[in-house]
Amino acid sequence: MPRVLSLHTEVSGDGAFPVILLHGLFGSASNLMAVARSLAADYKVIRMDLRNHGKSPHSDIMDIPTMAEDVLATMDTLGIQQAHILGHSLGGKVAMQVAVTAPDRVSRLVVADIAPVRYGRGHDEIITALLGMDLRALRSREQADNLLQNAVPELAIRQFLLKNIVRDGKDAWAWRMNLPVIADCYDNLRDAPSAEPFAGPTLFIRGELSKYIRDENRVPMQRQFPQMALLTIAGAGHWLHAEFPQIFNAMVADFLAADNAQV
């Protein structure tokens, strides 16, 4: 399999200028449907499944620079020279890497609840619980939900994770994401994007209750993205685009629509 992959895409919208949406860890293109619908009247919206996620190809290689190369290669396949890019969480890291790798390809950058820093191991318990599920013995999604309750007490997060379980034949279940490789490469996914600066307009949106963008992250954010703004959604956690979609979507639309704005 080639090092760089052509990603699965979902395309919608009536506009001419493209906006690329990138989901987070364990997610897929469907996670950003609300954002896509809000932008569809004004843009051509392309939702991409990152490698080893959703319907995109699997690979044993998984790191932020390679995932950014996937996005750029998929843009080439679609004939997209330049686009706005929005990424949430892991998708935000990939979006930042695309911007610093190929700044001429990114018009405006939106990063949802992630900073350009290396994070700690925040998902080990979830990964261990998912790897410990014997899908061969699984009989229903309800049973899978029960198996995850101790490690993942939040119902919404369990439902999000279990979207990755798909039918594999009449009576069997399988992971749609490449869970073993995601687990093996987790350290790579914690990395910060390249430290090269991106001079284009950049908007960071954080959830007030989330710990992913802290006040002390402003210095590396401003160093790497000098034309940045930071907005906070009150009462929101890490899943801010799903918790407060109207507020989040309005922030994104206003930023993308600003002609020659100084942010």
C-alpha positions as CSV (number, residue, x, y, z in Angstrom):
1,M,0.0,0.0,0.0
2,P,1.4,3.5,-0.8
3,R,2.5,5.7,2.0
4,V,0.1,8.5,1.1
5,L,-3.6,7.5,0.8
6,S,-6.6,8.9,-1.1
7,L,-9.2,9.5,1.6
8,H,-12.9,8.7,1.4
9,T,-14.9,12.0,1.0
10,E,-18.5,13.1,1.3
11,V,-19.2,16.2,-0.8
12,S,-22.2,18.6,-0.5
13,G,-23.1,22.2,-0.8
14,D,-24.1,24.7,-3.5
15,G,-21.1,27.1,-3.3
16,A,-18.0,27.2,-5.4
17,F,-15.2,27.7,-2.9
18,P,-14.3,24.5,-1.0
19,V,-14.3,24.0,2.8
20,I,-12.7,20.8,4.1
21,L,-13.9,19.3,7.4
22,L,-11.7,16.9,9.4
23,H,-13.1,14.8,12.3
24,G,-11.4,13.7,15.5
25,L,-9.9,10.5,16.9
26,F,-12.3,7.5,16.7
27,G,-14.6,9.6,14.5
28,S,-15.7,9.8,10.9
29,A,-17.0,12.3,8.4
30,S,-20.5,11.9,9.8
31,N,-19.5,13.7,13.0
32,L,-19.4,17.1,11.3
33,M,-22.7,16.9,9.5
34,A,-24.2,19.8,11.4
35,V,-21.3,22.0,10.4
36,A,-21.5,20.8,6.8
37,R,-25.2,21.6,6.6
38,S,-24.7,25.1,8.0
39,L,-22.1,25.9,5.3
40,A,-23.8,24.1,2.4
41,A,-25.6,27.2,1.0
42,D,-22.3,29.1,0.5
43,Y,-19.6,26.6,0.0
44,K,-18.6,23.3,-1.5
45,V,-18.2,21.2,1.6
46,I,-15.9,18.2,1.6
47,R,-15.9,15.9,4.7
48,M,-13.0,13.5,4.8
49,D,-12.4,10.3,6.7
50,L,-8.9,10.3,8.1
51,R,-6.8,7.2,7.4
52,N,-7.7,4.2,9.6
53,H,-11.1,5.9,10.2
54,G,-14.5,5.6,8.6
55,K,-14.5,4.4,5.0
56,S,-10.9,5.5,4.3
57,P,-8.1,3.0,3.6
58,H,-6.2,1.4,6.5
59,S,-2.4,1.6,6.9
60,D,0.2,0.6,9.5
61,I,1.7,4.1,9.2
62,M,-0.1,6.8,11.2
63,D,1.3,10.1,12.2
64,I,0.3,13.8,11.9
65,P,2.6,14.7,8.9
66,T,1.5,11.6,6.9
67,M,-2.2,12.3,7.6
68,A,-1.7,15.9,6.3
69,E,-0.1,14.5,3.2
70,D,-3.3,12.3,2.7
71,V,-5.4,15.5,2.8
72,L,-3.3,17.3,0.3
73,A,-3.2,14.3,-2.0
74,T,-7.0,14.0,-1.8
75,M,-7.3,17.7,-2.6
76,D,-5.2,17.0,-5.7
77,T,-7.4,14.1,-6.7
78,L,-10.5,16.4,-6.4
79,G,-8.8,19.2,-8.3
80,I,-8.8,21.6,-5.3
81,Q,-5.9,24.1,-5.4
82,Q,-7.0,26.0,-2.3
83,A,-9.6,25.6,0.5
84,H,-10.7,26.7,3.9
85,I,-10.0,23.9,6.4
86,L,-11.7,23.1,9.7
87,G,-10.6,20.3,12.0
88,H,-11.8,19.1,15.4
89,S,-9.4,17.6,17.9
90,L,-7.1,15.2,16.0
91,G,-8.6,16.6,12.8
92,G,-7.5,20.0,14.1
93,K,-3.9,18.8,14.4
94,V,-4.0,17.5,10.9
95,A,-5.5,20.7,9.6
96,M,-2.8,22.7,11.3
97,Q,-0.1,20.4,9.7
98,V,-1.7,20.9,6.3
99,A,-1.5,24.7,6.8
100,V,2.2,24.8,7.8
101,T,3.1,22.2,5.2
102,A,1.4,23.8,2.3
103,P,0.3,27.4,3.3
104,D,-0.6,28.3,-0.3
105,R,-3.3,25.6,-0.2
106,V,-5.1,26.9,2.9
107,S,-7.1,30.2,2.7
108,R,-8.6,30.2,6.2
109,L,-8.0,27.7,9.0
110,V,-10.4,26.8,11.8
111,V,-9.2,24.6,14.7
112,A,-11.8,23.3,17.1
113,D,-10.6,22.6,20.7
114,I,-7.0,21.5,20.2
115,A,-3.7,23.4,20.5
116,P,-0.4,23.0,18.6
117,V,1.2,21.2,21.6
118,R,2.1,17.6,22.6
119,Y,-0.6,16.2,24.9
120,G,-0.5,13.5,27.5
121,R,-2.0,10.1,27.3
122,G,-5.6,10.9,27.8
123,H,-7.3,8.0,26.0
124,D,-5.5,5.0,27.4
125,E,-8.5,3.7,29.4
126,I,-10.8,4.0,26.3
127,I,-8.3,2.3,24.0
128,T,-7.8,-0.6,26.6
129,A,-11.5,-1.0,26.9
130,L,-12.1,-1.1,23.2
131,L,-9.2,-3.6,22.6
132,G,-10.6,-5.7,25.4
133,M,-14.0,-6.2,23.7
134,D,-14.4,-9.6,22.1
135,L,-16.4,-8.8,19.0
136,R,-16.7,-12.5,18.1
137,A,-18.8,-13.0,21.2
138,L,-20.8,-9.8,20.8
139,R,-24.5,-10.3,20.2
140,S,-25.8,-6.7,20.1
141,R,-24.9,-3.0,20.4
142,E,-26.7,-3.0,23.8
143,Q,-24.2,-5.6,25.0
144,A,-21.3,-3.6,23.6
145,D,-22.6,-0.5,25.5
146,N,-22.8,-2.5,28.7
147,L,-19.2,-3.7,28.3
148,L,-18.0,-0.1,28.0
149,Q,-19.9,1.5,30.9
150,N,-17.1,1.1,33.5
151,A,-14.4,2.7,31.3
152,V,-16.7,5.2,29.6
153,P,-19.5,6.3,31.9
154,E,-20.7,9.1,29.6
155,L,-23.5,7.7,27.4
156,A,-22.9,10.2,24.5
157,I,-19.2,9.2,24.3
158,R,-20.1,5.5,24.3
159,Q,-22.6,6.0,21.5
160,F,-19.9,7.9,19.5
161,L,-17.4,5.1,20.0
162,L,-19.8,2.4,19.1
163,K,-20.6,3.9,15.7
164,N,-17.3,2.2,14.8
165,I,-18.8,-1.3,15.2
166,V,-20.3,-2.6,12.0
167,R,-21.8,-5.9,10.9
168,D,-19.3,-8.4,9.4
169,G,-21.5,-11.1,8.1
170,K,-24.9,-12.2,9.4
171,D,-23.9,-12.8,13.0
172,A,-20.5,-11.2,13.5
173,W,-19.3,-7.7,14.3
174,A,-16.1,-5.9,13.4
175,W,-14.4,-2.6,14.0
176,R,-14.7,-0.2,11.0
177,M,-11.7,1.9,12.3
178,N,-8.3,0.3,12.3
179,L,-8.2,0.0,16.1
180,P,-5.0,-2.0,16.6
181,V,-2.9,0.6,14.5
182,I,-4.6,3.5,16.2
183,A,-3.6,2.0,19.5
184,D,0.0,1.3,18.4
185,C,0.4,4.7,16.9
186,Y,-1.3,6.7,19.7
187,D,2.0,8.3,20.8
188,N,2.4,9.8,17.2
189,L,-1.1,11.3,17.4
190,R,-0.2,13.1,20.6
191,D,2.5,15.1,18.8
192,A,2.3,18.8,18.0
193,P,2.2,19.8,14.4
194,S,5.4,21.1,12.8
195,A,6.5,24.4,14.4
196,E,6.7,26.3,11.1
197,P,4.4,29.4,11.2
198,F,1.3,29.8,9.1
199,A,0.6,33.4,8.3
200,G,-2.9,33.0,7.1
201,P,-6.1,33.9,9.1
202,T,-6.7,31.3,11.8
203,L,-9.5,30.8,14.3
204,F,-9.3,28.6,17.4
205,I,-12.6,27.8,19.1
206,R,-12.5,26.2,22.5
207,G,-15.0,24.9,25.0
208,E,-15.0,26.7,28.3
209,L,-15.1,23.4,30.2
210,S,-12.6,21.6,28.0
211,K,-8.9,21.3,29.0
212,Y,-7.5,21.0,25.5
213,I,-6.8,24.7,25.0
214,R,-5.5,26.3,28.1
215,D,-4.5,29.9,28.6
216,E,-0.8,28.9,28.7
217,N,-1.2,27.5,25.2
218,R,-1.7,31.0,23.8
219,V,2.1,31.6,23.4
220,P,2.8,28.6,21.1
221,M,-0.5,29.2,19.3
222,Q,0.4,32.9,18.6
223,R,3.9,31.9,17.6
224,Q,2.8,29.4,15.1
225,F,-0.3,31.2,13.9
226,P,0.4,34.9,14.2
227,Q,-2.9,35.9,12.5
228,M,-5.0,34.0,15.0
229,A,-8.1,34.7,17.1
230,L,-9.4,32.6,20.0
231,L,-13.1,32.3,20.8
232,T,-14.6,30.4,23.7
233,I,-18.1,28.8,23.9
234,A,-19.4,29.2,27.4
235,G,-20.5,25.9,29.0
236,A,-19.1,23.7,26.2
237,G,-16.7,20.8,26.6
238,H,-14.5,19.2,24.0
239,W,-17.5,18.3,21.8
240,L,-18.4,21.9,21.4
241,H,-19.6,21.6,17.8
242,A,-22.2,19.0,18.9
243,E,-23.1,20.6,22.2
244,F,-23.7,24.1,20.9
245,P,-24.0,23.7,17.1
246,Q,-25.8,27.0,16.5
247,I,-23.1,29.1,18.3
248,F,-20.2,27.0,16.8
249,N,-21.6,27.2,13.3
250,A,-22.2,30.9,13.5
251,M,-18.6,31.5,14.7
252,V,-17.3,29.4,11.8
253,A,-19.5,31.1,9.2
254,D,-18.7,34.6,10.3
255,F,-14.9,33.9,10.2
256,L,-15.0,32.2,6.8
257,A,-17.1,35.0,5.3
258,A,-14.8,37.8,6.5
259,D,-13.2,39.4,3.5
260,N,-9.6,40.4,4.1
261,A,-10.3,40.5,7.9
262,Q,-7.5,41.1,10.3
263,V,-8.1,38.6,13.1
